[in-house]
């Protein structure tokens, strides 16, 4: 009887559950984290609930694989969370990226 009680005491302590934000962050690929943070600035309560739901799906094994920024943005738009992303257009010239402003400045000289 004493030996069986000792086994229960010697059990390893439970590790704390991961935060939903961390679970979702591991799943995001490309610009996914940037999309999530932009959405969080506009809709903090909704994104918190969404992250909890996504984390639950991941822990249940119902959602696998990376989520790209484009997929996440489209999904959030379908949910009705409308926001705009910061878009920068750059041109690759001679192996280096240049903004449109830099490209036009050099071509006018």
N, CA, C and O of each residue as an XYZ file, in Angstrom:
436
protein
N       0.818     -1.181      0.000
C       0.000      0.000      0.000
C       0.869      1.255      0.000
O       0.558      2.220     -0.698
N       1.958      1.254      0.777
C       2.867      2.394      0.814
C       3.554      2.597     -0.535
O       3.791      3.726     -0.964
N       3.869      1.481     -1.193
C       4.524      1.595     -2.491
C       3.589      2.229     -3.526
O       4.042      3.028     -4.346
N       2.314      1.896     -3.506
C       1.390      2.478     -4.473
C       1.192      3.969     -4.212
O       1.003      4.732     -5.159
N       1.233      4.402     -2.946
C       1.132      5.818     -2.627
C       2.376      6.561     -3.097
O       2.277      7.703     -3.546
N       3.532      5.939     -3.002
C       4.780      6.564     -3.434
C       4.778      6.787     -4.943
O       5.365      7.759     -5.418
N       4.134      5.912     -5.699
C       4.064      6.060     -7.150
C       3.267      7.297     -7.539
O       3.634      8.002     -8.479
N       2.184      7.563     -6.824
C       1.376      8.741     -7.129
C       2.125     10.023     -6.823
O       1.981     11.008     -7.548
N       2.918     10.029     -5.770
C       3.669     11.223     -5.393
C       4.808     11.464     -6.377
O       5.141     12.616     -6.656
N       5.405     10.414     -6.900
C       6.559     10.532     -7.781
C       6.179     10.889     -9.216
O       7.069     11.071    -10.047
N       4.898     10.994     -9.532
C       4.472     11.334    -10.888
C       4.988     12.719    -11.259
O       4.979     13.625    -10.426
N       5.439     12.895    -12.499
C       5.962     14.206    -12.896
C       4.855     15.256    -12.892
O       3.707     14.951    -13.212
N       5.194     16.475    -12.534
C       4.177     17.529    -12.529
C       3.733     17.842    -13.958
O       4.517     17.722    -14.899
N       2.486     18.240    -14.110
C       1.957     18.579    -15.432
C       2.603     19.861    -15.932
O       2.737     20.834    -15.190
N       3.000     19.850    -17.189
C       3.580     21.072    -17.741
C       2.453     22.036    -18.101
O       1.376     21.604    -18.510
N       2.691     23.325    -17.952
C       1.625     24.282    -18.235
C       1.262     24.264    -19.720
O       2.116     24.107    -20.593
N      -0.012     24.428    -19.965
C      -0.486     24.426    -21.353
C       0.063     25.641    -22.086
O       0.235     26.714    -21.507
N       0.332     25.448    -23.368
C       0.837     26.546    -24.192
C      -0.264     27.568    -24.423
O      -1.437     27.210    -24.534
N       0.106     28.816    -24.494
C      -0.852     29.865    -24.782
C      -1.372     29.702    -26.213
O      -0.614     29.313    -27.101
N      -2.652     29.994    -26.447
C      -3.195     29.868    -27.812
C      -2.417     30.698    -28.833
O      -2.249     30.280    -29.978
N      -1.940     31.880    -28.415
C      -1.181     32.743    -29.322
C       0.087     32.038    -29.802
O       0.447     32.134    -30.976
N       0.765     31.326    -28.889
C       1.995     30.626    -29.256
C       1.720     29.439    -30.178
O       2.486     29.174    -31.104
N       0.621     28.727    -29.918
C       0.252     27.594    -30.770
C      -0.018     28.068    -32.192
O       0.444     27.456    -33.155
N      -0.766     29.157    -32.319
C      -1.107     29.692    -33.644
C       0.129     30.257    -34.332
O       0.301     30.093    -35.540
N       0.984     30.919    -33.569
C       2.185     31.520    -34.150
C       3.077     30.465    -34.795
O       3.693     30.726    -35.829
N       3.154     29.277    -34.198
C       3.963     28.192    -34.764
C       3.388     27.694    -36.086
O       4.109     27.146    -36.921
N       2.088     27.890    -36.267
C       1.393     27.387    -37.445
C       1.486     28.334    -38.635
O       1.307     27.911    -39.777
N       1.764     29.608    -38.382
C       1.758     30.620    -39.433
C       3.038     30.588    -40.255
O       4.125     30.361    -39.724
N       2.899     30.814    -41.543
C       4.045     30.815    -42.451
C       4.017     32.093    -43.281
O       2.969     32.717    -43.441
N       5.164     32.470    -43.801
C       5.251     33.657    -44.656
C       4.893     34.911    -43.884
O       5.448     35.179    -42.819
N       3.963     35.675    -44.431
C       3.532     36.919    -43.781
C       2.371     36.693    -42.821
O       1.691     37.643    -42.433
N       2.142     35.452    -42.439
C       1.035     35.114    -41.558
C       1.079     35.833    -40.227
O       0.052     36.307    -39.742
N       2.260     35.921    -39.629
C       2.355     36.609    -38.336
C       2.095     38.105    -38.487
O       1.523     38.732    -37.595
N       2.511     38.676    -39.612
C       2.252     40.095    -39.871
C       0.751     40.355    -40.047
O       0.229     41.352    -39.549
N       0.068     39.463    -40.750
C      -1.377     39.584    -40.937
C      -2.087     39.467    -39.589
O      -3.003     40.234    -39.293
N      -1.658     38.503    -38.776
C      -2.295     38.294    -37.471
C      -2.114     39.511    -36.564
O      -3.057     39.920    -35.885
N      -0.921     40.091    -36.546
C      -0.673     41.258    -35.691
C      -1.441     42.491    -36.181
O      -1.925     43.283    -35.372
N      -1.551     42.651    -37.490
C      -2.333     43.766    -38.033
C      -3.803     43.597    -37.676
O      -4.465     44.560    -37.288
N      -4.314     42.383    -37.805
C      -5.700     42.117    -37.445
C      -5.925     42.328    -35.950
O      -6.981     42.816    -35.546
N      -4.942     41.967    -35.129
C      -5.052     42.138    -33.680
C      -5.165     43.623    -33.306
O      -5.884     43.974    -32.370
N      -4.460     44.488    -34.034
C      -4.541     45.928    -33.758
C      -5.945     46.466    -34.021
O      -6.417     47.360    -33.319
N      -6.609     45.915    -35.038
C      -7.943     46.389    -35.404
C      -9.056     45.693    -34.621
O     -10.054     46.321    -34.268
N      -8.888     44.395    -34.350
C      -9.921     43.589    -33.700
C      -9.306     42.725    -32.589
O      -9.221     41.509    -32.756
N      -8.881     43.303    -31.474
C      -8.186     42.516    -30.439
C      -9.035     41.413    -29.815
O      -8.538     40.301    -29.633
N     -10.285     41.677    -29.484
C     -11.131     40.665    -28.828
C     -11.450     39.516    -29.785
O     -11.411     38.348    -29.396
N     -11.759     39.844    -31.013
C     -12.116     38.820    -31.994
C     -10.926     37.916    -32.311
O     -11.080     36.701    -32.441
N      -9.751     38.508    -32.433
C      -8.555     37.720    -32.749
C      -8.204     36.811    -31.580
O      -7.762     35.681    -31.791
N      -8.391     37.278    -30.367
C      -8.119     36.433    -29.193
C      -9.032     35.208    -29.201
O      -8.577     34.094    -28.941
N     -10.318     35.408    -29.500
C     -11.253     34.279    -29.580
C     -10.886     33.358    -30.733
O     -10.957     32.136    -30.600
N     -10.497     33.929    -31.854
C     -10.113     33.140    -33.016
C      -8.879     32.290    -32.716
O      -8.825     31.117    -33.086
N      -7.893     32.882    -32.048
C      -6.687     32.134    -31.698
C      -7.008     30.972    -30.758
O      -6.428     29.893    -30.885
N      -7.918     31.186    -29.830
C      -8.324     30.096    -28.938
C      -8.965     28.961    -29.724
O      -8.695     27.789    -29.463
N      -9.805     29.305    -30.678
C     -10.467     28.289    -31.502
C      -9.470     27.536    -32.372
O      -9.532     26.311    -32.477
N      -8.555     28.265    -32.992
C      -7.548     27.632    -33.851
C      -6.640     26.735    -33.015
O      -6.314     25.625    -33.435
N      -6.229     27.203    -31.840
C      -5.368     26.400    -30.966
C      -6.077     25.118    -30.540
O      -5.449     24.063    -30.459
N      -7.379     25.198    -30.269
C      -8.137     23.998    -29.907
C      -8.160     23.006    -31.065
O      -8.006     21.802    -30.859
N      -8.353     23.511    -32.284
C      -8.351     22.627    -33.458
C      -6.990     21.967    -33.656
O      -6.914     20.801    -34.043
N      -5.924     22.704    -33.394
C      -4.576     22.152    -33.552
C      -4.332     21.065    -32.519
O      -3.812     20.000    -32.854
N      -4.702     21.319    -31.258
C      -4.464     20.320    -30.204
C      -5.324     19.076    -30.411
O      -4.925     17.984    -30.008
N      -6.496     19.218    -31.029
C      -7.335     18.065    -31.334
C      -6.842     17.312    -32.567
O      -7.291     16.198    -32.836
N      -5.925     17.916    -33.311
C      -5.396     17.286    -34.510
C      -6.268     17.506    -35.734
O      -6.070     16.843    -36.752
N      -7.217     18.408    -35.663
C      -8.116     18.659    -36.787
C      -7.571     19.694    -37.755
O      -8.090     19.836    -38.863
N      -6.529     20.423    -37.354
C      -5.924     21.431    -38.223
C      -4.420     21.212    -38.220
O      -3.774     21.245    -37.173
N      -3.876     20.988    -39.410
C      -2.436     20.726    -39.533
C      -1.873     21.569    -40.653
O      -2.602     22.104    -41.489
N      -0.572     21.671    -40.649
C       0.107     22.343    -41.737
C       0.205     23.841    -41.548
O      -0.499     24.419    -40.721
N       1.068     24.461    -42.306
C       1.242     25.917    -42.193
C       0.080     26.677    -42.812
O      -0.575     26.209    -43.744
N      -0.156     27.870    -42.264
C      -1.163     28.785    -42.801
C      -0.414     30.001    -43.316
O       0.260     30.690    -42.550
N      -0.530     30.269    -44.607
C       0.184     31.413    -45.188
C      -0.549     32.700    -44.850
O      -1.707     32.679    -44.431
N       0.125     33.802    -45.034
C      -0.474     35.102    -44.786
C      -1.659     35.370    -45.693
O      -2.647     35.968    -45.269
N      -1.564     34.931    -46.942
C      -2.645     35.148    -47.897
C      -3.887     34.365    -47.497
O      -5.003     34.879    -47.571
N      -3.689     33.109    -47.070
C      -4.824     32.286    -46.642
C      -5.478     32.876    -45.387
O      -6.703     32.931    -45.286
N      -4.661     33.309    -44.449
C      -5.192     33.889    -43.222
C      -5.958     35.177    -43.511
O      -7.038     35.398    -42.963
N      -5.402     36.018    -44.364
C      -6.068     37.275    -44.712
C      -7.422     37.006    -45.366
O      -8.416     37.644    -45.020
N      -7.466     36.068    -46.304
C      -8.718     35.727    -46.983
C      -9.732     35.160    -45.983
O     -10.919     35.478    -46.056
N      -9.272     34.332    -45.063
C     -10.154     33.756    -44.052
C     -10.737     34.843    -43.152
O     -11.935     34.837    -42.869
N      -9.903     35.769    -42.705
C     -10.372     36.851    -41.842
C     -11.367     37.743    -42.574
O     -12.337     38.208    -41.976
N     -11.137     37.985    -43.859
C     -12.076     38.788    -44.649
C     -13.432     38.087    -44.752
O     -14.478     38.732    -44.672
N     -13.407     36.746    -44.932
C     -14.662     36.000    -45.002
C     -15.420     36.051    -43.679
O     -16.649     35.973    -43.662
N     -14.694     36.182    -42.577
C     -15.334     36.296    -41.263
C     -15.905     37.691    -41.032
O     -16.658     37.906    -40.081
N     -15.551     38.637    -41.894
C     -16.058     39.995    -41.759
C     -15.083     40.939    -41.077
O     -15.440     42.075    -40.766
N     -13.859     40.489    -40.841
C     -12.828     41.343    -40.239
C     -12.075     42.044    -41.371
O     -11.148     41.482    -41.953
N     -12.476     43.256    -41.669
C     -11.922     43.996    -42.799
C     -10.856     44.964    -42.295
O     -11.121     45.799    -41.430
N      -9.660     44.846    -42.839
C      -8.547     45.739    -42.523
C      -7.600     45.719    -43.705
O      -7.657     44.819    -44.543
N      -6.734     46.709    -43.770
C      -5.796     46.766    -44.892
C      -4.381     46.503    -44.395
O      -4.017     46.836    -43.268
N      -3.617     45.907    -45.257
C      -2.220     45.591    -44.954
C      -1.332     46.652    -45.584
O      -1.691     47.265    -46.590
N      -0.176     46.859    -44.985
C       0.819     47.761    -45.538
C       1.470     47.058    -46.725
O       2.080     46.001    -46.569
N       1.338     47.645    -47.900
C       1.844     47.034    -49.121
C       3.001     47.864    -49.655
O       2.894     49.081    -49.805
N       4.095     47.194    -49.936
C       5.257     47.853    -50.524
C       5.598     47.135    -51.819
O       5.760     45.915    -51.840
N       5.703     47.891    -52.883
C       6.081     47.323    -54.173
C       7.544     47.647    -54.402
O       7.953     48.808    -54.402
N       8.325     46.589    -54.597
C       9.754     46.778    -54.843
C      10.143     46.062    -56.122
O       9.553     45.049    -56.495
N      11.141     46.606    -56.781
C      11.600     46.082    -58.056
C      13.001     45.518    -57.861
O      13.860     46.153    -57.249
N      13.218     44.329    -58.384
C      14.538     43.714    -58.281
C      15.320     44.090    -59.529
O      14.940     43.749    -60.649
N      16.431     44.808    -59.310
C      17.256     45.252    -60.421
C      18.711     44.995    -60.077
O      19.214     45.492    -59.069
N      19.378     44.229    -60.902
C      20.786     43.894    -60.713
C      21.015     43.248    -59.342
O      22.008     43.528    -58.670
N      20.087     42.387    -58.943
C      20.247     41.641    -57.699
C      19.912     42.411    -56.435
O      20.120     41.891    -55.339
N      19.406     43.620    -56.542
C      19.042     44.372    -55.340
C      17.622     44.906    -55.465
O      17.178     45.284    -56.549
N      16.918     44.930    -54.336
C      15.545     45.406    -54.319
C      15.509     46.913    -54.155
O      16.184     47.478    -53.294
N      14.703     47.559    -55.003
C      14.581     49.019    -54.957
C      13.102     49.370    -54.911
O      12.269     48.691    -55.512
N      12.788     50.440    -54.191
C      11.405     50.910    -54.178
C      11.116     51.609    -55.503
O      12.032     51.937    -56.256
N       9.857     51.827    -55.775
C       9.474     52.524    -57.008
C      10.036     53.938    -56.999
O      10.457     54.462    -58.030
N      10.037     54.543    -55.821
C      10.585     55.902    -55.689
C      12.054     55.941    -56.108
O      12.464     56.829    -56.856
N      12.852     54.973    -55.625
C      14.273     54.934    -55.988
C      14.442     54.688    -57.479
O      15.309     55.287    -58.115
N      13.618     53.812    -58.036
C      13.707     53.485    -59.451
C      13.394     54.714    -60.308
O      14.100     54.982    -61.281
N      12.357     55.453    -59.962
C      11.993     56.634    -60.735
C      13.024     57.757    -60.569
O      13.307     58.491    -61.516
N      13.576     57.881    -59.373
C      14.592     58.906    -59.126
C      15.825     58.668    -59.983
O      16.373     59.614    -60.548
N      16.270     57.425    -60.089
C      17.450     57.113    -60.874
C      17.189     57.232    -62.382
O      18.083     57.607    -63.140
N      15.968     56.912    -62.813
C      15.684     56.984    -64.234
C      15.508     58.426    -64.711
O      15.652     58.698    -65.903
N      15.200     59.351    -63.806
C      15.021     60.764    -64.211
C      16.328     61.522    -64.216
O      16.376     62.643    -64.721
N      17.376     60.963    -63.682
C      18.679     61.651    -63.630
C      19.407     61.529    -64.929
O      20.516     62.046    -65.067
